[in-house]
């Protein structure tokens, strides 16, 4: 039974883990190609605090920047986020979904069930780190970049230990509370606080040593990429992971577990009151309907929180002061880049604040992180319920199939909008702090467009989910179309043979009119809204006419 639970958990989650790590590895290849093509002296002129925050060492070369900035920054956040999601769902997720009773109905103890979940989290986190390590080995070979003196295995090991720490922390909180949303939310907050503390405290000499109390400090302490594994830091991270694992076992064995998914809101409590139940039912609708979108949103709050944090802090607030630190070098930066590469990252004048933010924040990262949320929710909205054998429970209530689709869509839209709002607030804060004088209305317009482009591909994932009932097919299909149409729009800008096809790409209606300078292009805005509406309507139609798998 223990092996069965472990292998099933791994089988259910390995695709998402591998896809996430593989995506970071692809970013490494693209980043290394870009860094190889330009004068990198501007990065050495950044303030020390910025370099440390973004994983940039003292000697900025193509290899060091790619490994430090992309793996040490994006890779670390994504890997920790994946581990966090797995940890929070270990026991608390089973309680929320009402499946913990099935697991414990077998002749196995709570400790054995939790142990299998802990093993699967460990294995999947290690797999993700190995994928990153392999990507780190392949990238310089493909691009002929010198990586002498770089200890890639040590960096991957530090990424693994850091991620496992947060994964087991989330598992411990979930084991004690039975609330996956609380586990993921608290852990995400601790991770964000730790990240900023480690990046900012060293800027004040008297506070530099205080950074040592935060776990993120030991991710890059001693520069493992250059100096190899730092066993002191690794010991702290793995020791903390072991401590949280032990706390998890104590927690799960010391409280009553919920054997079915129950609500805890005031409405739920009023509904259970025999005197008020009927009144509440008429006002709020059936329990299943009223909780479809809220449960969907809660299930994906960790991913949403991490994406929103990354956009607000790193791609929003920090980009303003970074621009002021290197604005002189940026005047000629774009001249060194090949035309094709400029097209891929957004052809904008990086010597202006608007061009800087368009390339660094809005061209890739903003739509990618919104899509990470909307595609994930869209793919799992229907197919995920079938895979988990919970669709029958939903349809067993007097709920129209269209209502299920629309409520799942609302949850995806709400979480994507949350990332967009975080982006808007971060860019506004970055502009104000750095005194860039960017137009707030134009920032809002561009942020809104990043949300709308995310809605398009989230809608596509929803449609594929409704048609096939397969999460993997929905994710791969939506991501594949997003990547292909992005390339089509980018390459069409300097290829006459492709120019006529650009209008078929949703990205053609995204940044083509430079909304950070010119404001909202309402026609383009309308096209993206119309595409999304058609995809959602098609999803309702397809799901309403397909035979649903009630069992796996």
N, C-alpha and C positions, 0 to 999 in steps of 0.2 A: 504493500500500500504506500509506504514511504517513497519508494522508487517511482511508483505510478504517479503520485502527486507531483513529484519533482519533474519528471519527464513531461507530464501534461502541461505544467506551468511553463516550462521551457518551450514546448511546442507552440503554446498559445502566444508567446511574446517574442520569440527570437526574430521574427521578420521585422517588427518595428525597431528592435534594437539594432539589427544589422543595417537596416535602411538609414537610421539616424547616424550611425558611425560612418557608413559609406558616403553619405552626403557630406560630412565634415571632411573626409578624405578627398573628395572631389574639389571642395573649396581649397584644400591645401594645394592641389595641382594648379588650380587657377591662380591662387595667390602667389605661388612660387613663380609661375610664368610671368605675372605682372611685375613682381619685384625684380626679376631677372632683367627686365627690359628698361628700367628707369634708373636715374641717379637717386640713390638712397640716402644721400647726405642729409636730406630734410628730416629724416627720422632721428638722426643723432642730435638734432637741434631741439627736439621736444624736451620739455621739462622732465626731470627724473621721475617725478610722480606719475606722469602719463605713461612713460615707458614701462614702469613697473606694473601699472594697472593693466596695460594691454600686452604684457609678456614680451616686451622689446628689450633686448639686452644692450649692453654698452656698445658692442660692435654690430652695427646694423648691416647685414648682407642678406642676399636673397633667401638663403637657408634659415638663418637665425630669425628673420622677420616672419617667414612663413610658419616655422615650427612654433615660435613664441606667440605671435599674435593670433594665429588661426587655431592651433592646437591648445596652447596655454590659455586662451581666452574663450573662443567659441566652443572648441572641443571640450574643455573642462566644464563649461556650463551645460552643454547638451548631455554629456555623459552623466554628470551629476543629476540632471533632470530626469533622465531615463531610470537611473537607480532609485531616485526619490519616488517616482511613480510606482515602481515595482514594490518598494518597501511599504508604502502607504496602503497598498492593496493586498498585502500579504494575508492578514487576518481581518482587519477592519473592512476591506473590500468584500471578503466572503460573507461577513455579517451583513453588510449593506445589501448584497445581492441575494441574501437568503439561502446561500449554499453551504454555510458552515455546518449546518445540521447534517447534510449529506456526507460531508467529509468525516464528521465525528460519529456518524452512524456506523462506520466500520470499526473493527476492533483495534483502533489506534488511538493513542493519547493525544491531548492537545499539543504537548511538547513535540511529538513526532510530526504532527501536521505543520506546526510552525517551523520545525527544523527543515522540512522539505522545502518550504517557502524561502527560508534563509539560504539554503543551498542553491536554489534556482536563481535568486537574486545575485549571489556571488558568481555563479557560472556565467550568467548573461552579461553582467558588468565586465567580467574578464574577457568574454567574447568581443564586446564592443571595443575594449582597449586593444585587443589583438588586431582587430580590423584597422584601427588607427595606426598601430605600429607597422602593419604591412603597407598601408598607404604611405607612411613616412619613408619606407624603404624604396617603394616603387617610384614616387614622384621625382626624386633627383635623377634617377636613371632615365626616365622619360625626357626630362628637360635638360640633362647634362649640367646639373648644378653641383658644385663641390660642397659636400657635407662633412668634410674631414673635421674630426674633433667633436662631432655631435653624437651624443649617446642617446639614440632614439629609443632603445629599450627602456632606459631609465626614465625618460619622460613619460612613456606609455604606462610604466608601473606606477608613477606618481599620480597620473590621471585616474588609474584604476583605484588606488587607495583613497584618493580624495572623494571619488564618486561613491565608493562603498560606505564611507563614513556617513554621508547624507542619506544613503539608502537605508542603512540600518537604524539611523536616528528616526526616520519616518516610520520604520517598522515598529520601533519601540513605542512611539507616541500612539500609533494605531492599535498596538496590542493592549495598551493601558486604557484607552478611551473608546475603542470600537468605532471611531469616526475617521474614515479615510480623508475627508475634506479637512478636518482639523490637523491631521498628521501631515498632509501635503502643504497646507497653508503655513503652519508653524515652521516646518523645515525649510520651506522656500524663503520665509522671512529671515531665518537664522543664516541661511546661505547668502542672501543678499547683503545682510549686515556684515557678515564676515568678509565678503568680497570687497566692499567699500572701505571697511576698516583697514584691511591689509594694504589697499592702494593709497589711502589718504593719510593714515596716521604717521607713516614714515616721513611725510613732508614737514612735520613738526619734530624737531630733534628730541624734545623732552618726552614725546609720546611714541617714539619709534619702537621701543621695547614692548609697549602695550600690545602691538600687533601680534605678538607671539601667543596671546591667549586665544586668538581666533584660528579655527582649523584651516581656513583657506591659506594661511601663512605658510603651511607646510607643503602646499602643492608645488611651489617653486622656490622654497627656501634652499639656498645653497646652489641654485641653478643646476638641477640634475641634467639638463640637456648638455651642459658643458662638463660638469664635474662628476657625473654618474649618480647612482642612487644615493640619496641622503638618508641613511638608515635611522637617524634620530627622528626626523620628520615622519618617515614611513612608520616607525614604531608607534608614534603618537596617533597617527591616523588609523592604523590597523588595531591598536590597543583600544581606541575609542569605539571602533566598529565592534570589537569583541564585547566591550562593556555594554553597548546598546543591545547586542544580541542577547546577553544575559538578562538585561532588564526586560526585554521582550518576553522571555520565557517566564519570568516572575509575574509579569502583568497578565499574560494570557491564562495562566493557571490560577490567578488570584481573584478573578471576577466572573460574574455571570455573563455568558455570551448570548447575544441575540441570535436566536435560531431562525428568525425570519426578518425580512426587511420591513422595518416599521418607521413611520414618520415621527418626528419629535417636535414638530412645529405646534404653535398654539392652535391652529386650525385642526390639526390631527387630534389633539386632546379634546377640543370641543366636539369633534365628530364622534368621539368615543362616549361622550356623555349622553345617556339615554333620553334626557330631556331636551337636548339641543341638537342632537345628531341630524335629525331630518331637516331642521332649519338650515344648518350649516351645509348639508348636502345640496340643497336647492340654491344656496348663494354661491358656493364655490365649485360645484360640479362634483363628479365622482373623484374618489381618491386617486385613481389611476391617472385620469386626465390631468388633474391639478398638479401632479408631480412629474409628469413626463419631461417637460422642459427643464424644471429645476434639477431633477436628478441627472439629466444629461449634462447640464452645465456643471454641476458639482463633480461629476466623474472626470471632467477635463480641466478642473481649475488649476491643477499643478502646472500643466503644460501652458495654460493661458497666463498664469502668474509669471512664469519664467520668461515667456515671450514678451510680455508687457514690461517686465523689469529690464530686459535687455534693450528694448527699444527706448524706454524712458531714460535710463541711466547712461548706457554706453553709446547708443546710436543717436541719442538726443542731447542730453545735458553735456556730456563730455566732449562732443564734437565742436561745440562753440569755442571754448577755450583752446582746444587743439588747433582750430583754424587760425586764431590770432597768434599762436606760437610759431606757425610755419607759413604764414600768408605770403611772405616774400618768395619763398622757395616754390610755392604753388603757382606763381605767375608763369613759370616755365615748365612745370611738372608735366602737364599734358602734352607738351611738344615732343617729349621723349617716348611717348606711348605709341605703339602701332595703331593704325586706323581701325583694324578689326577689334583690337582690345578696347579701344575707346568706345566703339559701338556696343560692345557687350556690357560695359559698366555704366553706360549712359553718357552720351556725348554732350558735355556741359563745360562751361568755362569755370574751372576750379579755382580761378583767382578771385572769384566773387563768393560771398557767403552762400548765396542761393545755389550756385553751381557745386560748391563743396558739399552741401547737404544733399543735393540731388544725387550726386555720384555715391557718396559714402553711406547715406541713410536710406534714400527713397528708391534708388534704381534697383537694388537687389534685396537688402535686408528687410525693409518694411513689408513688401509683398510676400517674401519667403516666410516670415514669422507669422503673418496673418494667415497665409495658406497652411502653415503647419497646424494651426488650430482648426481652421474651417475644413480642410481636407480630412483631418483625423476624425472630427466629429461627423462630417458628412458620410465618410466611409463606414463608420461604425453605427451610424444612426439606425439603419435597418438591418444590414447584414450582420452587425455585431449582436443584435438581439437574437437573430436566428442562430448564430454560432453558439451563443450562451444558453440557448433553449429557453429564453424568456419571452419570445414573441408570442407564444401561445397564451401566456399569462396576460399580456396586454390585450390581445384580441379576444380573450375570454370575457372581458368587460364590454359593456355597451359603448364601445369607442369606434368611430369610423376610422378606416385606414388613412383617409386624408388628414384627419386630425393628428394622428401619430406623426405623419410626414411633416406637417406644418409646424408642430411643436418642436420636433427635432431641428427643423430648419431655423426656428426662432432662437433656440439655444445656441446653434452655431453662429448665427448672426450676432447675437448678444456678446458672445465671447470674442469674436473677431472685432467687433466694435470696441470692446474694452482695450484690445491691443492698439487699435487705431487712436483712441483717446490718449493712451499712454505715450504713443509716438508724438502726437500733437503737443502734449504738455512738456515732454522732454525737449523737443526742438525749440519751443517758445522759451523755456527756461535757459537753454543753451545760448539762444540769441540774446536774451536779456543779460545774462551773466557776462557774456563776452562783448556786449555793446555792439552787436552786429546790425541792429535796426531792421531786421527782416519783418515783412508785413504779416501780421497775425492771421488775417483773412486768407492770405495765400498759403500759409502753413496749414491752416484748417482744410483748405481745398485739396492740397496734395495728400494730406493724411487721409481724407475721405476717399480719394481715389485709390490709395493703397488698400483700404478696406474693401472697396468695391471690386478691385481686381481679385482680391482674396475670395470674395463671395462667388465670383464666377467659377473658380476652380473647386471651391467647396460645393457649389451646386452640381458641378460635373461629377464629383465623387459621390454625392447623394444619388444622382441618377444612375450611375453604375452600380451602386449599392442596391438600389431598388430593382434594377434589371437582373442582376446576377445573384444577389444574395451572398456575395463573396467580398470580405473586407480587403483581402490582398489585391483582388482584381480592381476594386474601386480605388485603392491607394495608388497602385502602380499606373493605372490608366490615367488618373487625374494628374499625377506628377509627370508622367511621360508627355501628356498633351501640353502641360504648362511649360515644360522645358523646350519642347519642339516649337511652340508658338513664340516663346521668348527669343529663341535663336532666329526664327523667321523674321520677326520684327527688327531685331538688331542688325542682321546681315543685309536686310533689304535697304538699309540706309546708305549703303555704298555699293550695292549690286543692282544694276539696271534690270537684270533678268528676274530678280525677286521683288522689285519695287511694287509691281502690281498686285502682289500677293499679301502685302503688309496689312491691308485692311481686313484680312481674314484672321488676324491675330488679335486677341483681346488686349495685348500690350500696346497695340497701335493707338488705343484710346486711353492710355495711362499717362505717360509723361511727354508725349510728342509735342504738346503745346507749351511746355515749360511752365506748369501751373505755379511753381514757387515764385516766378516773376510776373506771370500774366493773369493769375487767378484761375478760378474754376472754369473749365471748358464744359459748359452745360450739355452741349451735344454729345461729347465723349462720355460724360457722366450718364446721360440717358441711355447710351448704347450698352454700357456695362450693366445698368439696372435692368434693361430689357432682356439681355442674355441670361442674367440670373433668374429672372421671372420665368422665362421659357424653360430653363432647366428644372426649376422647382415644379412647375406645372407638369412637365413630362415625368418627373419623379412620382408625383401623385397619381398620374395616369398609369404608369408602369407598375407601381406597387399595388394598385387597386385591382390589377388583372393578372397578377402572377400567383401561382401556387406557392405558399410559404412553407419552408421547412420547419416543422415544429420540434424536430429532434435532430441532433447532430448525426 
